[in-house]
Amino acid sequence: MLGWEGNLQYSSHRDFLPRGSGIVTRRPLVLQLITAKTEYAEFLHCKGKKFTDFDEVRQEIEVETDRVTGMNKGISSVPINLRIYSPHVLSLTLIDLPGITKVPVGDQPPDIEQQIRDMIMQFISRENCLILAVTPANTDLANSDALKLAKEVDPQGLRTIGVITKLDLMDEGTDAREVLENKLLPLRRGYIGVVNRSQKDIDGKKDIKAALLAERKFFLSHPSYRHMADRMGTPYLQKVLNQQLTNHIRDTLPAFRSKLQSQLLSIEHEVEVYKNFRPEDPTRKTKALLQMVQQFSVDFEKRIEGSGDQVDTLELSGGAKINRIFHERFPFELVKMEFNEKELRREISYAIKNIHGIRTGLFTPDMAFEAIVKKQIVKLKGPCLKSVDLVMQELINTVKKCTKKLATYPRLCEETERIVAGYIREREEKTKDQMLLLIDIQVSYINTNHEDFIGFANAQQRSSQVNKSAVGNQGTNLPPSRQIVIRKGWLTINNIGIMKGGSKEYWFVLTAESLSWYKDDEEKEKKYMLPLDNLKVRDVEKSFMSSKHIFALFNTEQRNVYKDYRFLELACDSQEEVDSWKASLLRAGVYPDKSSTETEENGQADNFSMDPQLERQVETIRNLVDSYMSIINKCIRDLIPKTIMHLMINNVKEFINAELLAHLYSSEDQNTLMEESAEQAQRRDETLRMYQALKEALAIIGDISTSTVSTPAPPPVDDSWLQQARRSPPPSPSTPRRPTLNNPPTRPLSGRGPAPAIPSPGPQSGAPPVPFRPGALPPFPSADAHGGPPQVPSRPSRAPPSVPSFRACSFVGLDLSCRPCQLIPCASGKGR
């Protein structure tokens, strides 16, 4: 239940808000009503202190207000938080705001009106707030600031209810009947009249029950309001607000029900597990241990085999990452090591010269070929061991991800990760030993009778042909269809000058024959097609101004690659993406450049090409080495992934399936392993409580749907008077009905503007004109023989004109947010 102008009440009829003349509410008051078995109040700034005497509550509000704002009418936007617990209230929240004041007094700032206006707008702008525009009946309704502000935030009038107060203070012969009947200045939701206690009633300790009875008696006995007495008064206003609350709840029920049901479904599976939890069951820990180990084994295998139910969409992991190591990273490492052309030719020339010794050899020595091949094979150990390290690290990362599901039992999680990671490292050592053994096996015997080996005759014949680079874009291993797309993706061309458009991102398509780029991934507008013949790739140092990682393509014959550019610099967002593109270019026959930068002096000293016979021998050995190493590389590329798969990955999977449980039993006591974490116990309790609360909420929603009825919104009305009010105000609701000639003249009503002088009534003068609002009181005319002095009102209905009062608007908002629904009043005028 709400009383106006500082008389906030609720259904237990408590009166606790400060009251007086002028601006009384100088800080927002957040009042939370909470249903409870006992009745008391608590302030947020006095935690733990319970107020049972509500006069003390009023005093505390006054003291707390003065503490922040001072004692000279200052204001503050810092709210006072008050909670009232009572069995007679609904769980609602109300907010009482300062009323609009236009003339600063005391310590109030010059922009006091704007500050209070902003404070009010902050609350009434919310779509779920019901606005009660409170206006005294003895003021001009057309100039109501409350209705004006409400119109700004609620142009359709769906959230605005007009409240007319001080009906008992209107001048005799005047009433607000047409306003309350929504005829004079209509609102979509109409007006409700209320009568509050006067200051005299409050000083006389008139309680709320007596005030409600007096209000009811006023409406029933007044000739202008008795026909609509059932639609007037504070109880009826409470009923209207409750109905609006019900309407909003019913409107939001479908969406709210759907949200609750989705939450219920999301935790249902987890709840089923928790429902079967029996702390007192002696076999519970054994069952849980078996289930956890089994689940860990299944998750690990799924992540490796690629059939996991939780697919990572952000990065490669598990089996996909290992596959990339096998088929992109490892071959790329081999090629980087393999094609160091100058160094290889220098080693061959040294080997030939050292084998011939002091003599000049007539024939190409096969021992030079064998020495160079063995040295090249030994170099394969580095990439092979590195691939084992990469796979081992990815297996450990996979184990860590799988053990996250064991977090319920911290000790079990730690032990599982320790045991499996230790076993992976054991297998790593054995796998590396096997890798070295494979390389040693290849070194132990050079099989020159291999069916793919070209032999000395073919090598000599090739060296005598037109000089071609043995590396670069040979294209011998290209697939039958040269148009097979190897890779697609976005790359940035980095070395285009600013004058020509600057760096720009394109969609690149790499085939076995060319590298093309398009405007976008629809591949409709081709920008350029670059043949891959004689191209190589090399790294480019990252600029400190750029976050991109760059690599470049260049032509081995010193030709321009793209238009006027010798290099085509391409940029990616990460080094990992650069490596991936290099591996794809490698598949297309574009090899990395590993030529060493020797000085000219060393080059001349080591250059044996001056001897034509030695040059032919070097070329022959070089062709033989290239042919044999291609056989070795093909064999190594095939054997290394198989060896890692057999000795590491499959072995680790078998260990987890068959031996992990036994290692866990032997490592620590079962009770210690299966100690549940405090966080998990709390989560289980919270989940079960949430599940029960959701079920109860859905049941309550079902009851509300069947036990309540919503009322439709009233039809729109012509409220254009609100826009015209400032330009041409319509007649005030306090305008008196026209008196007859036999009636004595009535006293003037309060209004705005200067009042004309009142002439002495004569026989022909009739009633004097009635002004809208007088300014300063006019001088009384002297009495004559035809009439006495005009009547003087027995009690003024407003302050004297010399002290204008602008506190004519109040706001009460009904916040219909679902937490639960909250009632937010914001009243401004605190005096009657």
N, C-alpha and C positions, 0 to 999 in steps of 0.2 A: 504494500500500500504506500502511496506517495503523497505527501503533503507538499505544498508549494512554498516558495520564498523562504527557504531555510528550514522548513518543517518536514524533513525527511522522516518517514515512519515506516514500519513494516507491520506484519499482521499481529505481532504481540504488543502493538501500541506503545512502542518506546519512542521517546522524544529526546534526542541527544545532540542535535546539531546546534551550533551557536546561532543566535538570532539578535538582530538589532537594526538600527538605522544605518544608511549608507552601505558601503561595500563591506560585507562581513566575511564571505568566502574569498580569501585572498591566495589560497593555494588549492590545486585540485585535490579532492578527497576521493580516493579509491576505496569504495566500501564493498567488501565481499561478504555476502550472506551465505552461510554454510549450515546445512541441516545437521543438527546434533541433538543429543539427549538432554543436555543442560544448556543454560543460557548464560553467555558471558562474552566479553569483547577482548580483543588483543590488538595492539599496535605493532607494526613491523619494527619501529624504532625502539620498542620496549619488549623485546622478545622474552617470553616466559612469564610476563606479568599479565594476570587475568583481571579484567575489570568487570565486576558484577553490579556496581552502582553506576548507572548511566549518566548521572550528573557529573561523576568523575570523568567519564568519557568526553563530555562536552568541555570540561575544563582542560583536559589534556589536548584536545584539538586546538583550543585557543592558545595554550602555552606553546605548542609546537608551531603554530602559525606565526606567533610573535618571535619565536626563536630564529626563524629564517628571514621573515619579512620585516621585522621590527614592529614597533607599536604605533607607527604613524601612517597607516593605510597603504603600506608597500605591498607589492604582489610578487609571486614567484611561481614558476612552472614546475617546481619540484613537488611531487605529490606526497600527500599523507596517506599511508596505507593502513586501513582499519578492517579487521575481520570480526564479524559477529556470528557467534555460534548459537543456534536456537532451534528448538523443535517446531517452531511456528513459521519457519521461512523455507523458501525454495533456494537451491544453490544458484544464486545469481550474483552478478557484480554490477554495482552502480557507481557512477562517477559524477560528483558534484563539482561544477566549474564556476569560476568567478563570473558575475554578470558584467555586461558591457557598461562601461562608464566612459564618458566623453571628455569630462573636465578633470584633469589631474589635480589631486589634492594631497597634502602631506608629502610623503616621500615617494609618491607615484611618479614614474618617468613621464616626459612629455608625450611619448607615443603609447600611452596606456591603452587607448582604444584599440590600436592596431595589435598590440601584444595580446590582449584578451581575445580579440577577434581571431587571431591565428591559433590561439589555444583552443577555442571553440571549434574552428574549422577542422582542426586535427582529428576531432572525434566524430563530428557529424558528417564528414566526407565519406566515411566508411559505408559501403553498400549494405552492410548488415546491421546498421544502426537506425533505430526508429526515433524520429525527431518529434519532441513535444514542444511546439512553439507557444510559450506561455506569455500572455499579454493581459494586463489589468483592464477591467471593464471600464474604468473611468479615464482611459486615455484613448487617443485616436488609433484605432486598429489599422487603418490604412497606412500609417507611418511606423508600423511595428518592425523594429530591427530583427526580431526573432523570425518573423515570416519572410523578411527579405533575405536573410542568410539561408534559411531553409530552402527558399526557391533557387538559390544559386547551386546548391548541391543536390537538390531533388526537384528538377524541373517538371517531372511527371506527377509529383504530389503523392507518390505511392508510399513514402516513408514519413509524411508529415501529418501530425494531428494537432489541431489548434486547441489550446486550453485557455479559457477565460476565467480570470480570478477577480476578486473584490467586487463580486456582483452585489454584495450587501452595502457597498459604499457609494453606489450610484445615486445621483440626485433624485429627489422625489419627482415622479412624473416621467422618468426615463427608465428604459430597460434595454437589454441586449437580446431581446427575443428574436429579431430577424437575423442577427448574427448566429445565435445558437441554432436556429432552424436552417442555417446554411443558405440563406436567401440573399443577404445583403452583400457580403464579401465572401463568396463560396470557396471552400477548400474541398479537395477530392475526398478526404476522410472526415471532413466536417469539424465541428467544435464541441467541446465538452466543458460545461461550467462547473466550478468548484468554489466553495466558501471555506476559508481557513480561519484559524483563531487570530484575533487581534492581539496587539501587544498587551492590552489591558487584560485579556483572557489569560495570556501566558503569565503575566505578573500575578494574576489571581489564582494561578495553579490549576487552571481548567484542564482536565485531562483529555486525552485523545478520544475516548469513547463519548464523552459529553460533547466534544466538538463535532463528531460525526452525527450524533443525534440532532444537534442544532442545525447542521447543514441540511440534513434530511427534512427537518421541520421548515426551514426557509423555503426550499423548493416546493414543498407541498402546499404551503400557505400563500405563496406569491401568485397573484392572479396571472402574471405573464408567463410563469414557468411551470405551473401545476400540471398542465397537460403533458409536459415532457419531463416530469420529475424523475421518472424511471430511467431516463437517459442522461441524467445529470448527477454530479457528485463524485467524490473520491472513490467510493466503491465501484461505481460504474466505470470510471476510468481504469481502475485495476482490472475489471472484467475485460475491457477492450484490449488492454495490453496483453493480458493472458491469451486472448483469442489470436492476437497477432503473433504472439510467440508460438502458439499451436500451429498457425498457418505456416510459419516459416519452418518449423520442425517437419511438418508433413511434406512441404516442398522439397526439403533437403533429404528426406528419408531414402528415396531410391538410390541416389549417389552414395549416401552414407552406408546403406546396406551393402551395396556392391563393394565398397572399400573394405568393410568389415569382413565380408565373405572372402575376398582375395587374401586378406591377412590371415584369416583362419586356415585357408588352404595352404598358404606358404609355410605354416608351422605344424601342419597336421602330421607330416611324416616324422618330424623330430619329436612331436608329442607321443606318437605311437611307441617310439623307442624309450622315452622316459616313463611311459605308463607301466612298462614291464620291468622297471628298475626296482630291485628289492635289496636294500642295503643289508638286511639280515640274512639273506640267502648265502650259505657257505660256499656254494658252487659258482656264485656270481662272478668272482674274480677269474676263475679258471675259464668260464665261458667267454668272458670279455676278452681275455688274453688271446684265446684261440680266434675269436672273431676279428680282433684288431690285426693280428698277424696275417690272417687270411685276406683281409681287406687291403693291407699294405702290399701283399704279393700281387693281388689282382690289379691294383692301381699302378704298380711299377710296370707290370707287363703291358698294360694298356697304353701307358705313356711311351713305351719303347716301340710297341707294335703299331701304334697310331690309331687305336680304337677306343680312346678314352672318352668318357661321357662329359668331361670338362675340357673343351677345346680352347686353347690359348689363341686369341685373335690378335695379340699385340706383338708377339715375337715367336721365332722358331724355338722349339724346345724338344727334349727327349729324342725320340727316334728320328724326327725330321731334322733336328740339328746334327745328329750323327750321320744321317744320309748326306747332308751337305758337306760334312767333313770328308766323307769317303769320295764323293764324286765331283766336288768343286775345289775344296781347300787343298786336299792331298795332291791331285794332279797339277794344280797350279804351283805348289811348292816344288814338285819334280821339274817342271818346265823352267822355273826361275833358276834352279840349280844347273840344268842341263845345257842351256844355250848361252854359254859365255865364249863366244866365237874366237876372239883374239887370244884369250888365255889358252884355249884348247889347241889352237894352231901352234902357238909358241911351245907348248909342252910336247907336241908331236915332233916339231923340228929339233928340240933338244934331245928327245929320245932317239931319233934317227942318227943324229950326229954322235951321240954318246955310244951307241951300239957299234957304229962303224969305227969308232976310235980314231987312230992315226991314219987309217986307210980311207980312201974314197970309195964308197960302196957303189956297185953297179946296179944292184937290185934293191927293191923295197924290203926292208927287214920285217918279218912277221912278228919278231919279238917286240918291236916298237908298238905294233897294233895291240898285242896282248898286254903290255905294260900300261898303255893309255886306257884300255878298256877296263882293266882291273881298278885303276885309280878312279875312273868315272863311276864304277859300280859301288865302290866304297863310299863315295859321296852320297849315295842314296840312303845311307843310314840316318842322316839328319832328318829329312822329311818323314821317314818311316817312324822314328821315335817321337817326333813332334805330333804325328797323327794319333799315336797312342795316348800321349798326354792330353790332347784335346778331348778324345773320347772318354778318358777317365774322369776329367773334370765335368763333362756333361752327365755322366752316370751319377756322380756325387750330387750334382744339382738336382737331378731327378729324384734321388733318394730324399733330399731335403724337402722337396715339394710333396712327396708322398707321405712323409712323416707328419705333415701339418694336421692330418686327420687323427693323429694319435695324441694331439695336444691335450685331450681330456686327462691323460695320464702322463705327466711330465717325465717321470723316471723311465717309463716304457719308451717314450719318444727319444730320449737321450740315448738309451742303451741300444735301441734299434739302429739309430743313425750311426752310433760308434761302431757297432759290430759289422754292419753292411759296408760302411766306408772303409773299415780296416781290411775287409775281405777284397774289396775292389782294388785297394793298393797292392795287396798280395798278388792278385791276378795281373796287375799292371807290370810288376817285375817279371813275371813269367812270360807275359806277352812280349815285352821288350827283349828278353833273352831269345825268344823264338824269332823275332824280327832280325836280330843280329845273326842268328843261325841261318836264316834264309839268305841274307846278303853274303855270308861266308860261303854258303853252298854255291851261289852264283859265281863267286870269285874263284872257287876251287877248280872249276873246269870251264874253259871257254869253248863252247861248242860251235865250231865254224862250219859244221855240216848241217846246221839247222836249215829247214826248208825255206825260211824267210830271209836267210842271210844271202847277200848279193855275191860274195866271193871276190877274189882278187881280180879276176878277169873283168867282171862287170864294173868293179870300182875303178880300174884303170881306164876302161872305156868311157865311163861317166866323166872322169877328170879331164879327158881329152876333148870332150864336147865343149859347147859354148859355156863360158863361166857363169854359173848360176849359184846363188846363195843356197847352201844346204838347209838353211833355216829360213824363217820368215814365212811368207804365204805360199807354201808348197802346194797345198790342196790335194796331196796324195791320199789323205785319209778322209776326204770329204764324203758325205753320204751320196748315194746315187742321185737323189733329187737335190740340186743345189739351191732350190728355193725353199727348203725347209726352214721355218722360223726357229731360231735358237733362243731368242729372248726378246721381250718387249718391256718398255718402261720409260719413265720420265728421266731426262737428263738436262742439265743446263749447259749451253755453249758459253764458255767463260771468257774467251779471249776476243770477243767482238768489241770494238771500240765504242765509246759513248756516242760518237758522232754517227755511227752506223746502227744505233739502236740499243747498244749495250747488251749485257748478259740477258739471255732469255731462255725459258724452259720449253722444250719440245718433247714430243712423243717419239722415241727411237724404236726402230725394228731392225734386229740383227738377224741376217740369214747367213748361210755358208758362203755367199758370194758378195754381199754388199751390206752396208750400214745406211739405212734411210731414216730420215726424220720428218715428222708431220707436225701440223699446227696443233692437233689435239689427238686424243685416243680414238676418235672416230675414223682416222686414217683416210680422210677424203681429200685433204689438201696437202700434197707432198711438197716439202720445202727443198729437199736435196737427196740424192742417192750417191753414196761414196763407195766405189769398188774397194775391195779389201786387198787387191794385189799390191805386194811390196810394202805393206803397212806393218808397223810395229807399235807397241804401246810402252809407255814409260811413266814413272811417277813425276808429279810436279809438287814442289814445296807449297805447303798451305800458307796463304797470305794472312798476316796478323789482322787485316781488316775484314777477313771473310771467315765464316764458320763452315764453309763448304770444303769437301775433300776432293782433290782434283787429280785426274790422270790425262795424258795426252796421247794422240795418235800422230805418227809422222811417217814420211815415205823414206825408205832406205836409199832411194836414188836421188835424194835431195830435191825432190820436186814439191810443188805446193800441194797440200792436201785438200784444202777447201778455199776456193777463190784465190785471194792474195795471201793466204796464211800458210806458212810452212808447218805449223802445228795446229791440231784441232783439240783444244782443251775442253774436257768434259768434266762437270762437277756433280757430286752426289752429296747427300746429307750426312752420310756416315762412312767410315773406313770399311765397314763390313760390306756396304753396298758397292764400294769401289772394287773390293776383292771379288765380289760376285760377278761384276761386269768383266773383270779381267779373265776370270775363269771361263765366262761365256765367249769372250773374244778368242781365248785359247782354243776352244772347240771349233771356232770358225777359221783357225789357222793364223791368227794374229798373235805373235809371240812377244813376250816382254824383251826390252832392250837391256842387255847386260854388258855392253862393250865397255871396257876399262879405258880410262883416260890416261894414257902414257905420255910422257914428254917426248919431244922430237928426238932428243939425244938417245934415250933408251930405245926408241923405235928404230933408229938407224942401227944401233948396236945389235939389236936382237932380230933384225929383219934378214931372214935367210932366203927370201924370195929372189934375191939377186942371182942365186944359182938355179937355173931352169930345171935341172935334174932334181935338186932337193925340193923345188916347188911342186914338181909332179908327184914326188914321193909323199910329201905332206898332204897333197890333195887326195891321193889314193888312200892313205891311212885315215884321213878325215872321213872319207866316204864309208870306209869299212867300220870305223867307230860309230858313225851315225846309224848305219844299218843294224849293227849289233845292239847298240843301246836302245834302239826302238823296240827290239825284241825283248830286252830286259825290262824296259819300262812297261811294256804291255803285260808282261808276266807279273811285275811288282804291283801294278795297279789292280790286277785281278786278285793276287794272293793276299795283299795286306788287309783289305777289308774283310776277307774271309777269315784270316787268322785272328783279327781283333774280334770278329763276331763269335768265333768258336771259343777262343781262350778267355775272353772277357765277358761279353754281353750274355751269351747263352749260359756260361758258367755261373755268372752272378744270379741269373734268374733261377737256375736250378738250386743254388745255395739258399736263396730266399724261400723257395717252395719246400725244400727238404730239411734244411739244417738250422734255419734261423730260430725256430721255436726252441730247439734243444740248446742252442747257445744262450738264449734268453733265460731259460730255466737254470742253466749252470752259472750264469753271471751274477744273479742276485736273487734274493728271496722274492717269492711271488707276491706276497702282501705288500712289500715295498714297491715293487714294480707297478702294482695296480692301485696305488694310492691316488685317489681322485683329487684334482686341483680345486682349490677354493673357488676359483672363477667359474669352473664348470658346474659345481654344486649350486652356486648362485644363479647361473644361467638356467639350469634345469628348473629351479624353483620359479624363476621369473617367467620362463616359457609356459609352465603349467598354469601359473596364475593368469598370464595373458590369454591363454587358451580358454580358461573358464570365464574370464571377463568378456571375451568376444562372444562366447555362446550366450551369456546373460544379456549382453547388449542386443544381439539379434532377437532374442526372445522379447525384450522390452520394445524394440521397434515393431515387432509383430503386434504386440498389445496396443501400441499407440495407433497403428494403422486401423485397427478394428474398433477402438474405443473413442476416437476423436473424430471431429468433423471440421473441415476447413471451410471458411467463408470466402466467397469470391471478392476480388478487389472492386471497390465502387467504381462506377463509370467516371470518365474525366469530366471536369467542370470548367467553366470559363473563369480562369484565374488571371486574366490579363490585367486585372486591377493592381496586381503586385508590381508589374512593370510601370504602370502609370501612376503609382501612388506618390512618387517623389515629385512628379510634375503637376498633377491636379488631384489632390486627395479627395476621395468621395466623402459623403457625410459620415461623421463618427457614429459608432454604435451607441454612443451615449446621447445622441440628439433626442430631445424630448418630443413626445407626440404633440401635435398642434393643439394648443388650448382653445377652448371656446371663449366667447366674449364674456360669459357670466363667470368664468373662473378667475380667480385672482392671479395676478402676474406671478410667474415662477422666478426663482432666483437663477442667475446666469450659471451655465455649466462651465466647468474648467475646460479650457481649450488653449489654442496657440494664437498669437497675434494680439495686437492691442485691441482693447474693447472700446467701442464707441461710448460716448457719454450717454447716461440714461436720463431721458427727459422726465419731467413730472407728468404723471398720467392725468389727462383731462377727460372731459366728456366724450371727445371724439377721437381720442388718441388710441384707445384699445390697448392691447398688451404691448410692452416694449419689445423691440427686436432682440432676438437671442443670438449672441455671438458664438462662434465656434470655440475659441479659447481666448480668454482675456489675458492681457499682459499685466501691467501694473494696475492695481485697483483704481477705478475712476473716483473722482470726488462725488460725494452724495449731493444731489440737488436739494435746495432748501424747500421746506414744506410750504404749501399754500392752502387756500380754502378748498381746493378741489381734490386734494389727495394728500395722504401722509407720505412719509419717506419710504423708499423701497425696502423690501424685506431683506434681512441679513441672514445668511445661512447659519444654522445653529452649530455646525461643525464642518470644517474644511475637509474636502476629499483629497487634498494634495497639499504639498508644501506651498508657502507663499511664493508668488511669481518672482520675487527678488532672489530666491534660492532655487533655481531650476533643478529638477530631478530627471536624469536621463536613464535610470535603471529600469527600463520598461520592458525588457525582454528576458526570457528564460529559456533554457533548453533542457530537455530530458531525452536522452537517447536510449533506445532498447537495442543492445548489442546482441544479435542473434547468432553469434558464432557458436559452434558446437564444442564447448569444453567445460561444462555444459553451457547452455545459453545464459547470457549475461544481460543485466539491465543497467544501463548507464544513464543517469540523469545529470544534466549540467544546468543548474539554476543560477540566475544572475542576481535579481533583486532580492535583497534580504530584509528590507523594511516593508511594512504593510503599505 
